[in-house]
């Protein structure tokens, strides 16, 4: 763990958080709201393209759509470290 910040610490970001409108997300949202072709917004054209790719069998596009609609599947983690198992047993038995 690092040491705490001190006065005049060079690690301090003196400019702070970017002002609203200067963040990449704000710029992308602005650009995606612009009209593309046939009166459609760019974000609509991109969504249609992703759907076309999915229909044509693009697995990455299919995965993207399902992750956005249904949410990503939950992942499980298996711990097999014996030392952790022993410590967990100690905690569960209140150190007995």
MDAnalysis code that builds the backbone (N, CA, C; Angstrom):
import MDAnalysis as mda
import numpy as np

u = mda.Universe.empty(288, n_residues=96, atom_resindex=np.repeat(np.arange(96), 3), trajectory=True)
u.add_TopologyAttr("name", ["N", "CA", "C"] * 96)
u.add_TopologyAttr("resid", np.arange(1, 97))
u.add_TopologyAttr("resname", ["UNK", "UNK", "UNK", "UNK", "UNK", "UNK", "UNK", "UNK", "UNK", "UNK", "UNK", "UNK", "UNK", "UNK", "UNK", "UNK", "UNK", "UNK", "UNK", "UNK", "UNK", "UNK", "UNK", "UNK", "UNK", "UNK", "UNK", "UNK", "UNK", "UNK", "UNK", "UNK", "UNK", "UNK", "UNK", "UNK", "UNK", "UNK", "UNK", "UNK", "UNK", "UNK", "UNK", "UNK", "UNK", "UNK", "UNK", "UNK", "UNK", "UNK", "UNK", "UNK", "UNK", "UNK", "UNK", "UNK", "UNK", "UNK", "UNK", "UNK", "UNK", "UNK", "UNK", "UNK", "UNK", "UNK", "UNK", "UNK", "UNK", "UNK", "UNK", "UNK", "UNK", "UNK", "UNK", "UNK", "UNK", "UNK", "UNK", "UNK", "UNK", "UNK", "UNK", "UNK", "UNK", "UNK", "UNK", "UNK", "UNK", "UNK", "UNK", "UNK", "UNK", "UNK", "UNK", "UNK"])
u.atoms.positions = np.array([
    [0.851, -1.179, 0.000],
    [0.000, 0.000, 0.000],
    [0.891, 1.235, 0.000],
    [0.545, 2.208, -0.795],
    [1.353, 3.418, -0.915],
    [1.186, 4.350, 0.270],
    [2.075, 5.306, 0.324],
    [1.989, 6.284, 1.407],
    [0.889, 7.300, 1.087],
    [0.316, 7.930, 2.113],
    [-0.757, 8.902, 1.867],
    [-0.217, 10.157, 1.173],
    [-1.125, 10.874, 0.535],
    [-0.739, 12.118, -0.132],
    [-0.312, 13.164, 0.889],
    [0.673, 13.932, 0.511],
    [1.132, 15.038, 1.342],
    [1.034, 16.324, 0.531],
    [1.158, 17.452, 1.207],
    [1.084, 18.742, 0.533],
    [2.140, 18.800, -0.574],
    [1.758, 19.296, -1.758],
    [2.612, 19.420, -2.939],
    [3.101, 18.072, -3.477],
    [2.367, 17.007, -3.189],
    [2.717, 15.673, -3.686],
    [2.568, 15.675, -5.207],
    [3.597, 15.242, -5.963],
    [3.519, 15.266, -7.427],
    [2.502, 14.272, -7.992],
    [2.018, 13.320, -7.186],
    [1.031, 12.344, -7.668],
    [-0.383, 12.919, -7.734],
    [-0.605, 14.069, -7.146],
    [-1.945, 14.662, -7.113],
    [-2.298, 15.197, -8.498],
    [-3.502, 14.870, -8.970],
    [-3.986, 15.376, -10.248],
    [-4.553, 16.779, -10.012],
    [-3.783, 17.770, -10.296],
    [-4.184, 19.148, -10.007],
    [-5.277, 19.654, -10.956],
    [-5.434, 19.018, -12.102],
    [-6.470, 19.445, -13.047],
    [-7.832, 18.864, -12.693],
    [-7.860, 17.835, -11.859],
    [-9.124, 17.230, -11.452],
    [-9.774, 16.436, -12.560],
    [-11.001, 16.091, -12.356],
    [-11.773, 15.313, -13.321],
    [-12.051, 16.170, -14.544],
    [-12.077, 15.546, -15.750],
    [-12.376, 16.344, -16.947],
    [-13.749, 17.016, -16.837],
    [-13.848, 18.211, -17.347],
    [-15.113, 18.925, -17.329],
    [-16.121, 18.195, -18.204],
    [-17.399, 18.326, -17.879],
    [-18.456, 17.692, -18.652],
    [-18.327, 18.134, -20.102],
    [-18.376, 17.184, -20.988],
    [-18.236, 17.500, -22.403],
    [-16.844, 17.193, -22.918],
    [-15.873, 17.065, -22.019],
    [-14.506, 16.786, -22.437],
    [-14.186, 15.297, -22.313],
    [-15.034, 14.538, -21.638],
    [-14.804, 13.108, -21.474],
    [-15.109, 12.387, -22.788],
    [-14.423, 11.293, -23.032],
    [-14.597, 10.532, -24.264],
    [-16.048, 10.092, -24.447],
    [-16.695, 9.668, -23.372],
    [-18.088, 9.236, -23.469],
    [-18.983, 10.364, -23.973],
    [-18.760, 11.571, -23.494],
    [-19.568, 12.715, -23.936],
    [-19.356, 12.991, -25.424],
    [-18.102, 12.913, -25.860],
    [-17.795, 13.160, -27.274],
    [-18.427, 12.083, -28.150],
    [-18.301, 10.814, -27.735],
    [-18.903, 9.719, -28.508],
    [-20.416, 9.863, -28.584],
    [-21.049, 10.183, -27.461],
    [-22.504, 10.366, -27.474],
    [-22.915, 11.494, -28.405],
    [-22.159, 12.580, -28.399],
    [-22.456, 13.698, -29.299],
    [-22.363, 13.243, -30.760],
    [-21.258, 12.564, -31.093],
    [-21.042, 12.126, -32.473],
    [-22.076, 11.083, -32.907],
    [-22.465, 10.190, -31.986],
    [-23.438, 9.154, -32.330],
    [-24.842, 9.720, -32.533],
    [-25.115, 10.890, -31.994],
    [-26.422, 11.524, -32.170],
    [-26.524, 12.304, -33.479],
    [-25.432, 12.414, -34.221],
    [-25.464, 13.113, -35.504],
    [-26.148, 12.248, -36.557],
    [-26.730, 12.898, -37.541],
    [-27.429, 12.177, -38.609],
    [-26.403, 11.522, -39.525],
    [-26.680, 10.267, -39.870],
    [-25.776, 9.487, -40.723],
    [-26.295, 9.507, -42.161],
    [-27.144, 8.565, -42.502],
    [-27.732, 8.505, -43.852],
    [-29.229, 8.267, -43.717],
    [-29.948, 8.712, -44.678],
    [-31.407, 8.511, -44.729],
    [-32.090, 8.969, -43.444],
    [-31.549, 10.011, -42.824],
    [-32.172, 10.580, -41.636],
    [-31.971, 9.766, -40.368],
    [-31.182, 8.701, -40.424],
    [-30.938, 7.880, -39.233],
    [-29.752, 8.445, -38.458],
    [-29.844, 8.296, -37.142],
    [-28.701, 8.677, -36.322],
    [-27.615, 7.619, -36.487],
    [-26.365, 8.010, -36.247],
    [-25.245, 7.076, -36.388],
    [-25.389, 5.892, -35.443],
    [-25.877, 6.134, -34.225],
    [-26.028, 5.025, -33.270],
    [-27.039, 4.000, -33.777],
    [-28.069, 4.455, -34.494],
    [-29.055, 3.539, -35.069],
    [-28.429, 2.726, -36.199],
    [-27.612, 3.368, -37.023],
    [-26.934, 2.672, -38.117],
    [-25.982, 1.608, -37.572],
    [-25.290, 1.918, -36.477],
    [-24.377, 0.956, -35.863],
    [-25.157, -0.232, -35.301],
    [-26.270, 0.036, -34.631],
    [-27.095, -1.044, -34.085],
    [-27.591, -1.957, -35.205],
    [-28.016, -1.370, -36.309],
    [-28.483, -2.175, -37.445],
    [-27.357, -3.031, -38.007],
    [-26.146, -2.488, -38.073],
    [-24.998, -3.236, -38.581],
    [-24.671, -4.418, -37.674],
    [-24.713, -4.212, -36.356],
    [-24.449, -5.300, -35.407],
    [-25.490, -6.408, -35.589],
    [-26.736, -6.022, -35.771],
    [-27.809, -7.005, -35.976],
    [-27.581, -7.764, -37.286],
    [-27.219, -7.060, -38.354],
    [-26.929, -7.719, -39.636],
    [-25.801, -8.735, -39.474],
    [-24.738, -8.345, -38.780],
    [-23.608, -9.256, -38.563],
    [-24.051, -10.492, -37.781],
    [-24.869, -10.287, -36.758],
    [-25.357, -11.408, -35.951],
    [-26.203, -12.356, -36.798],
    [-27.067, -11.798, -37.624],
    [-27.923, -12.619, -38.485],
    [-27.095, -13.421, -39.475],
    [-25.987, -12.832, -39.937],
    [-25.143, -13.531, -40.911],
    [-24.242, -14.577, -40.244],
    [-24.308, -14.692, -38.907],
    [-23.566, -15.739, -38.212],
    [-22.324, -15.278, -37.490],
    [-22.089, -13.988, -37.395],
    [-20.917, -13.472, -36.672],
    [-21.114, -13.730, -35.177],
    [-20.325, -14.652, -34.637],
    [-20.461, -15.059, -33.242],
    [-20.187, -13.903, -32.273],
    [-19.203, -13.073, -32.577],
    [-18.889, -11.935, -31.698],
    [-20.075, -10.975, -31.621],
    [-20.736, -10.741, -32.759],
    [-21.903, -9.863, -32.774],
    [-23.057, -10.480, -31.990],
    [-23.247, -11.790, -32.148],
    [-24.291, -12.482, -31.385],
    [-24.025, -12.373, -29.889],
    [-22.779, -12.630, -29.488],
    [-22.415, -12.549, -28.074],
    [-22.641, -11.132, -27.546],
    [-22.241, -10.140, -28.327],
    [-22.409, -8.752, -27.916],
    [-23.888, -8.437, -27.663],
    [-24.738, -8.853, -28.588],
    [-26.171, -8.575, -28.452],
    [-26.730, -9.248, -27.203],
    [-26.422, -10.534, -27.019],
    [-26.945, -11.234, -25.851],
    [-26.408, -10.649, -24.547],
    [-25.134, -10.256, -24.521],
    [-24.570, -9.641, -23.320],
    [-25.268, -8.321, -23.001],
    [-25.626, -7.564, -24.013],
    [-26.289, -6.271, -23.800],
    [-27.753, -6.447, -23.404],
    [-28.425, -7.441, -23.990],
    [-29.850, -7.646, -23.718],
    [-30.071, -8.401, -22.414],
    [-29.402, -9.551, -22.262],
    [-29.623, -10.419, -21.103],
    [-28.619, -10.199, -19.984],
    [-27.550, -9.469, -20.253],
    [-26.484, -9.311, -19.266],
    [-25.499, -10.462, -19.396],
    [-24.272, -10.219, -18.970],
    [-23.251, -11.257, -19.059],
    [-23.573, -12.370, -18.068],
    [-23.260, -13.612, -18.436],
    [-23.501, -14.720, -17.502],
    [-22.633, -14.586, -16.258],
    [-23.154, -15.068, -15.127],
    [-22.375, -15.027, -13.890],
    [-21.236, -16.024, -13.995],
    [-20.096, -15.646, -13.429],
    [-18.932, -16.518, -13.436],
    [-18.692, -17.021, -12.022],
    [-18.213, -18.247, -11.925],
    [-17.878, -18.784, -10.611],
    [-16.372, -19.010, -10.544],
    [-15.858, -18.931, -9.335],
    [-14.433, -19.123, -9.103],
    [-14.276, -20.264, -8.118],
    [-13.425, -21.216, -8.456],
    [-13.175, -22.341, -7.570],
    [-11.817, -22.158, -6.908],
    [-11.804, -22.202, -5.587],
    [-10.554, -22.090, -4.842],
    [-10.131, -23.483, -4.398],
    [-8.889, -23.819, -4.667],
    [-8.416, -25.146, -4.280],
    [-7.166, -25.079, -3.408],
    [-6.884, -23.941, -2.824],
    [-5.720, -23.770, -1.982],
    [-6.017, -24.348, -0.601],
    [-5.244, -25.342, -0.178],
    [-5.469, -25.993, 1.107],
    [-5.361, -25.048, 2.283],
    [-4.441, -24.085, 2.217],
    [-4.267, -23.133, 3.320],
    [-5.516, -22.291, 3.507],
    [-6.145, -21.930, 2.431],
    [-7.384, -21.141, 2.526],
    [-8.472, -21.994, 3.154],
    [-8.565, -23.277, 2.750],
    [-9.583, -24.166, 3.308],
    [-9.424, -24.296, 4.818],
    [-8.182, -24.467, 5.289],
    [-7.924, -24.600, 6.722],
    [-8.321, -23.318, 7.448],
    [-7.928, -22.172, 6.920],
    [-8.257, -20.892, 7.560],
    [-9.765, -20.669, 7.586],
    [-10.454, -21.031, 6.512],
    [-11.911, -20.885, 6.485],
    [-12.556, -21.756, 7.555],
    [-12.050, -22.978, 7.717],
    [-12.593, -23.850, 8.751],
    [-12.381, -23.234, 10.138],
    [-11.200, -22.630, 10.356],
    [-10.925, -21.975, 11.637],
    [-11.902, -20.837, 11.888],
    [-12.147, -20.045, 10.862],
    [-13.077, -18.911, 10.996],
    [-14.484, -19.418, 11.277],
    [-14.900, -20.455, 10.535],
    [-16.252, -20.984, 10.703],
    [-16.457, -21.603, 12.093],
    [-15.375, -22.130, 12.660],
    [-15.464, -22.741, 13.998],
    [-15.079, -21.756, 15.098],
    [-15.053, -20.480, 14.784],
    [-14.698, -19.427, 15.749],
    [-13.341, -19.651, 16.377],
    [-12.382, -20.111, 15.564],
    [-11.026, -20.274, 16.064],
    [-10.827, -21.470, 16.976],
    [-11.796, -22.354, 17.085],
    [-11.691, -23.525, 17.985],
    [-10.878, -24.616, 17.342],
])
